[in-house]
Amino acid sequence: MSTFEQFKEIVIRRRTVKPAQMNGQVIPEQDIKDIIATADWAPTHGRTEPWRFFVLTGENLEKFCEHHAELYWANTDEAIRTESKRDTIAKMGDKSSHLVITVMRRTPETKIIVEEEYAAVAAATENMLLGATAKGIASFWSTGGMTHHPAMKMYLGLTENDLVMGLIYLGYTEEQKEGTRKIPLEDKIIWV
Ligand SMILES: Cc1cc2nc3c(=O)[nH]c(=O)nc-3n(C[C@H](O)[C@H](O)[C@H](O)COP(=O)(O)O)c2cc1C
């Protein structure tokens, strides 16, 4: 297989696997470090390297999920909050091994616009997901619950200008998922 074919294989093999489909097996810490090291090689305009990673596992992951559920309950209007959603959030860590919270730490006094720093962190996040796939690790990029809420920033000790890019749940799964795309590729390319 050519290098491109190998790369394409990994890209296509990466599919969203929700934590409920993970099996609780724990990922060796070195694999987590390797995966995050691939994130660190994302392109970065102005070399600001704005990505930061909070890594949680075990008891700390459990605690985070409980706190996340509490944040949801405390910051969501009574008319729309539901106990089932609170429970879902609280259980997100039960069968996943690690959670990597991917954050954009806004560079102070930079000429780089915020969208570009956000884009760099999105690229870093995708690197991480592909690195995980290459190691046989399933992933779920979630922006659910309180991910984008100011309460989450406060919980993580971030400043107002920082942004949470996603909650990346990692683990092992027996599930084999086929990818699907709704819009044909030809409709997304404008050959000029
Ligand atoms: C920025 C971003 C945020 C996402 N947030 C969620 C989410 O909150 N909940 C969810 O179920 N999936 C979320 N996803 C995953 C998408 O649902 C998933 O990528 C899509 O269904 C396509 O499936 P695939 O990743 O297997 O190709 C998110 C993906 C991205 C890129």
The ligand as an ORCA input file, in Angstrom:
! r2SCAN-3c Opt
* xyz 0 1
  C     -16.859     20.586     15.813
  C     -17.611     19.302     15.960
  C     -18.495     19.141     17.000
  C     -19.213     17.960     17.165
  N     -20.081     17.844     18.209
  C     -20.846     16.740     18.317
  C     -21.789     16.615     19.359
  O     -21.886     17.475     20.231
  N     -22.563     15.516     19.395
  C     -22.461     14.529     18.450
  O     -23.206     13.562     18.520
  N     -21.514     14.596     17.484
  C     -20.724     15.668     17.387
  N     -19.775     15.749     16.410
  C     -19.516     14.563     15.592
  C     -20.352     14.550     14.359
  O     -21.669     14.257     14.690
  C     -19.779     13.484     13.414
  O     -18.503     13.859     13.009
  C     -20.681     13.302     12.196
  O     -21.819     12.628     12.579
  C     -20.014     12.547     11.088
  O     -19.637     11.250     11.515
  P     -18.123     10.767     11.340
  O     -17.280     11.560     12.311
  O     -18.159      9.302     11.673
  O     -17.760     11.028      9.928
  C     -19.042     16.900     16.235
  C     -18.135     17.076     15.172
  C     -17.429     18.248     15.036
  C     -16.466     18.415     13.903
*
